[in-house]
Structures are given as structure tokens and as C-alpha cells.
Amino acid sequence: MSDREIFDATEFLQRMRILEGQVAGASRDALFEAGEFVLAEAQKLCPVDTGALVASATGDDSHLGKGEYEIGFNTPYAAAVHERTEVAHPQGQAKYLETAMKTGLSRVNEILGREIAQRGVNG
């Protein structure tokens, strides 16, 4: 191509828009899956007395498009049980959600990589 020729970037820009959509979809799916994984792991670590705390585990995917997936436990005492590290629980532990998030962090990249690969996103 000489200096006088005009480069038509149409095809390039179309491909970039396709890739953007594929990566965004992979990110949303990976975030949902990672959030659900962490929540399930937190339920396994959650102290159990009556079962109400474990059953109150919740995930909110209404903001996946913004890169957010909210997880938590929805009882009035969930935060107190989570934070009271001096309490010895017959089953489960304090910091159940925090521990699950820390140990589940490595899964995020794994899940995202798999989601991108499944979509054939390779530029």
C-alpha cells in the first residue's frame, strides 16, 4: 500500500466489535459461575445451628453487565457469626464467606479462560 492509499478499517472494526461482545459475554458468564462457586464454598464453611444461616445464602446477578455479582447471607445475625472468630463452632467456622472468597480467587482466572476459549475468542 502506498502512502496515497486510504486504509479501510471497516473489517478490522467489525472484528473488534465481535471480539468485544464475545469477551463481555465470557466475562459475565465467568463472573456468575465464580460467584456461585464461592457462595457454595461459603455454605460448606458456614456454621450450622438451625440451618437458617446456610439457607439464607444469596446471589444477585442483576449487575453482571457492570462486572458485579453480589453474594452474601441474609439473616440478621450473619455478619456477627462471620466476624466472631473467638467462637468455636461444632460445625463450620467464622469468616466463612471471606475464606471462600480468598480460596476461590484462583478459580476466577480459570473460569474466565475457559469461557473465552469455549467462545473461540482468539482475535
C-alpha positions in Angstrom: 0.0 0.0 0.0 1.4 3.4 -0.9 1.3 6.5 1.2 -1.6 7.8 -1.0 -3.8 4.7 -0.5 -6.5 5.0 2.2 -6.8 2.1 4.6 -10.3 0.9 5.1 -10.6 -0.2 8.7 -14.2 -1.4 8.4 -13.4 -5.1 8.6 -11.0 -4.6 11.4 -13.5 -2.6 13.4 -16.2 -5.2 12.8 -14.0 -7.9 14.1 -13.1 -5.8 17.2 -16.8 -5.3 17.9 -17.4 -9.1 17.6 -14.5 -9.8 20.0 -15.7 -7.2 22.4 -19.1 -8.9 22.6 -17.5 -12.4 23.0 -15.2 -11.2 25.8 -18.1 -9.4 27.5 -20.3 -12.5 27.4 -17.4 -14.6 28.6 -16.8 -12.2 31.5 -20.4 -12.2 32.6 -20.7 -15.9 32.4 -17.4 -16.4 34.3 -18.4 -13.9 36.9 -21.7 -15.6 37.5 -20.1 -19.1 37.7 -17.3 -17.8 40.0 -19.8 -16.1 42.3 -21.9 -19.3 42.5 -18.8 -21.3 43.2 -17.7 -19.0 46.1 -21.2 -19.0 47.5 -21.3 -22.8 47.5 -17.9 -23.0 49.2 -19.0 -20.4 51.8 -22.1 -22.5 52.5 -19.8 -25.5 53.2 -17.8 -23.5 55.7 -20.8 -21.8 57.3 -21.6 -22.6 60.9 -24.7 -24.7 61.3 -27.1 -24.5 64.2 -30.6 -24.4 62.8 -29.6 -24.3 59.2 -31.2 -20.9 58.6 -27.9 -19.2 58.0 -26.8 -21.6 55.4 -30.2 -21.5 53.7 -30.0 -17.7 53.6 -27.1 -17.7 51.1 -28.0 -15.5 48.2 -26.5 -14.3 44.9 -27.7 -11.3 42.9 -26.8 -11.2 39.2 -28.7 -8.1 38.3 -25.5 -6.1 37.7 -23.4 -8.7 35.8 -23.2 -6.2 32.9 -21.3 -3.8 35.2 -19.0 -6.6 36.4 -20.7 -7.2 39.7 -22.2 -10.3 41.2 -23.3 -9.8 44.8 -23.2 -12.7 47.2 -24.0 -12.9 50.9 -26.0 -14.4 53.7 -29.3 -12.8 54.5 -30.0 -13.3 58.2 -29.9 -10.5 60.9 -27.0 -12.4 62.6 -24.9 -13.4 59.5 -22.3 -10.6 60.0 -22.0 -11.3 63.7 -21.4 -15.0 63.1 -19.0 -14.3 60.3 -16.9 -11.9 62.4 -16.8 -13.6 65.8 -13.6 -15.5 65.4 -13.4 -16.4 69.1 -16.5 -18.6 68.9 -15.8 -22.3 68.4 -18.5 -23.8 66.2 -19.2 -27.5 66.3 -19.7 -27.4 62.5 -18.3 -24.6 60.3 -16.2 -21.6 61.1 -16.2 -17.8 61.4 -15.0 -15.9 58.3 -16.9 -18.5 56.2 -17.5 -16.0 53.3 -14.1 -14.3 53.4 -12.3 -17.7 53.4 -14.3 -18.9 50.5 -13.6 -15.7 48.6 -9.8 -16.0 49.2 -9.6 -19.7 48.3 -11.9 -19.2 45.3 -10.0 -16.3 43.9 -7.8 -18.6 41.8 -10.9 -20.1 40.1 -11.8 -16.7 38.6 -9.0 -16.7 36.0 -9.5 -20.4 35.3 -13.2 -19.9 34.7 -12.7 -16.8 32.6 -10.1 -18.5 30.5 -12.4 -21.5 29.9 -15.3 -19.2 28.9 -13.2 -17.3 26.4 -11.8 -20.5 24.9 -15.3 -22.0 24.6 -16.3 -19.0 22.5 -13.4 -19.3 20.2 -12.2 -15.8 21.2 -8.7 -15.7 19.7 -8.5 -12.4 17.9 
